[in-house]
Amino acid sequence: MEDVIRGFVLLMEVQNLLLIFGGVLVGVLVGALPGLSSPMAIALLMPFTISLDPVASISMMAALYCAGTFGGSITAILINAPGAPPAVATALDGYQMAKNGEPGRALGLAAVSSVLGGIFAIVIFLFATPLLADIALKFGPVEYFGLSVFALSMLAAMSGKSSIRNLVAGALGVFVSTIGVHLATGVERYDFGVQELTEGIKFVPVLIGLFAMSELLTQSKTLNAAVERMSARALRLPTFAELKSLKGTILRSSGLGTFIGILPAEGSTVAAMMGYNEAKRFSKTPEKFGTGCAEGIVGPEAANNAAAGGAMVPTLALGIPGSGTTALILAALVMHGFRPGPYLITETPHLVYAIFGAMLFANFAFLGIGLAGARFFSYVTFIPKRFLWPSVFIFSLIGSYAYSSAIFDVWVMLISGIIGYFALRNGFSPAPFVMGLILGKMVEETFTQSMVIYESNFMNFFDSGVFILFMVLTVISLSTPFWGQIRSKFKPKPVE
Amino acid sequence: MSEEKKTFDFAPRTLGAGFIHKKDLVLAIILVAFGAFMYYEAGKFPEAPAILGDTLNADVFPKMLITILFILVAIIPFEFKITPAKIAKIDKDRGDRTLPITWFTIVLLLVIVSFAEFLGAVVTMFITCLALPLLWGERNYIAVAIYSVVFPGFVYLLFNKLLGLYFNPGILELLK
């Protein structure tokens, strides 16, 4: 209890509140702007937070994450251009409702269901994080190795264009993390005589390159894309009666979203799509989906925001990111000298509760900011790309340079961006690579420690029941994406 | 008849020539070549002292990863057989050639970064704000001029003056 109070007291400092509020504002803004995203904003902000109080900067990022998820829905509803991938499902009915002359109602439903989904997940987060951390404290290196392999295998099921490519990207990310001095032996690996590479590839420039630069190059193809905006007048919150009629959908989606968020590597996009599908499946009027139906908005909105909260649970309790954005928050924790994983809650519990508080605050703040500023946020989509993206490049340039005042990092950022652009064209997503890069050190470290403990015999790893469990889960998660295909192959074809 | 021809042409282009996907094969070859080079490089790492044992050698983990990578990459050219809809989507995205504007943007960014240290932060920002919108076809020269002065000025004030971030003066130092 003392830690909870300490965390909240920390949050109540004016500077911290302002930073969190700023995080919400930036989150809604980048969420609303198609092309910009919360992972990109976090990657760009990360180097500038080094000099800030760690609790404040991590809380700001957590607030930005929550708000960014909602921000994407504003443009999804008003201009049918989801600002962020999780808002794609919201656009299906949100835009239709706006077209039917009720943009204000659509925004109100999206905002309130987002907040309710977010709060639901935060409550789970508050109770689940210490519990999970308690379990994880009993883990040895071999169990941790099993867990991180399972987390990487979840990349197969992560939203993206191809499961195999997600796994390849994840493996490449882990591989890149091996560059630099090998801690166990002191051997320099893959430095090719470049002094800067002996320290390894730094997260921040790679993250900026992959999220910001590759998107800049993608945007260079669509400079003349026109958008049509709905008038966002008559914003209104849903009535109590309306909310009561939607309570089943909101609760179901919140639970589903939180669960999906907690699963390593799964994120808001999967949650939103599943939230939409489940809302339709349980609906008494499924035929109305796609025509501007309220359940089609609250289903994905509650789920995607709940997933954002849920994704923080494995990130903080296990040190395993629950999504691409939380992978960045994990990188920020490491950058600020924290030990993500079960020790975070035993050594710095106030930080965990401060993050919890920041997310709670963010949920209420974006309700106000999002609704009051919806019209403004829909206008920001009209900032010409010819001016918006050069600005992003400048922030990328400064962000990657500021991290360690080395032009080498700027090159890393740019090259990562160029590779990222061509990788994206070929169906590779940046998030699995980032997850691999961030988990890489832990995978190698725990593997090496386990080999030492089990006298260099991998088969002895199976002495641990928890390791066996994670291996079974790994096999299941690797095969999940192909179940549908296999099932359809063996399904008897209808006789013509 | 024409409809039939369209259908006939569509399949090989999107899904590669029957058994193997050509574009994905090229992609797999690139990844395998990268992996093979890294595997070869790992073989050159010095061995750990005997007291630490074989499994602690610096090449063990990278070699293991590259082997996993090879297995995964081997599936890529045949992925269109397993998940045809997903690969068709990827094919649609990469079907369009990279536009000249994207290539020019890449070249411009490489040039900017090459000279960034010499030019210094402020001049680099100014040139970026001037050159990138013009390259991307912005013809409102007044807006570009205002943007190229105001935005770097704002960034300089915010990060250098307010947040105390070091900005390399570069070429501006010569003017002092």
Interface residues (C-beta under 8 A of the other chain):
Chain A: F48 S51 K161 S162 S163 I164 R165 L167 V168 A171 L172 V174 F175 T178 H182 A184 T185 V187 R189 Y190 M213 L216 L217 S220 K221 L223 P384 K385 R386 F387 W389 P390 S391 F393 I394 F395 L397 I398 Y401 A402 S405 I407 V410 W411 L414 I418 Y421 R425 N426 G427 E444 F447 T448 M451 V452 S456 P481 F482 Q485
Chain B: K23 L27 L31 M38 E41 A42 F45 P46 A48 P49 L52 G53 D54 T55 L56 N57 A58 D59 F61 P62 L65 I66 I68 L69 L72 V73 I75 I76 E79 I82 T83 K86 I87 K89 I90 D93 R94 D96 T98 L99 I101 T102 T105 I106 L109 L110 V113 A116 E117 A121 T124 M125 T128 C129 L132 P133 W136 G137 E138 A143 Y147 F151 P152 V155 F159 L163 G164 L165 Y166 N168
